[in-house]
């Protein structure tokens, strides 16, 4: 059975510099303010007050 996700592969979505520059220039011309939120990072570094139980997907190799 093939898994719908490839757990061994990771990627980081990135933007082209030209796209970022266009957004910054447009915001400056229109007098807008820019904000940045790191949603995934906020989840990874948040405090958790409860115990979390996790189980790897079926077929995922576990270390001995």
N, C-alpha and C positions, 0 to 999 in steps of 0.2 A: 504494500500500500504506500503510495506516495503522499507525503505531507503537503498541505496547501501552502506552507511557508517553508523557507529555507532558514532554519535556525542558526546555521553556521555562518551565514552571510550577514554582514551589517553594512550600513551605509549612512552617510550623513548628507542630507539634502543641502545643497549650497546654491547660492545665487551668483549670476555673472555680475562682475563689477559694473558693467554698463547699465544693467537694470537697477542696481542699487543707486548709482549716481543719478539716474533719471528720476527716481522717486524722491531723492533728496533735493534735487534742483526744482522739481515741480512743487514740492512742499514749501521751499524757500520763496519761490515766485508767488505762490498763493497765500503766503503768510500763515501756513499751517504749522502745527507742532507735531513732531514724530515721537512715538513711544515704541519701546521694545519689550516684549514679554517672553521669557524663556519658560514655556509651559512644561516641556519635558524635564528640564533641569529642576524646576520647582518641585515636581513630583518626586524626583530621585533624592532630593536633599531635604524633603519635609520630614518632620517628626511624626512617628506613628506610635500611638499610645496603646494599641491593641496587638495581640499576637496574630501573625499572618501565617497561614499554612499554604504551601505551594506544592504542586506536583508536576513533574515534567510531562510533556506529551507522550503518548504511547509510541514506543519504538525509539525514543531518544536514548542514546547510549549514556549510561551513568558511569562515573569513575569508580574503581574498586575501593 
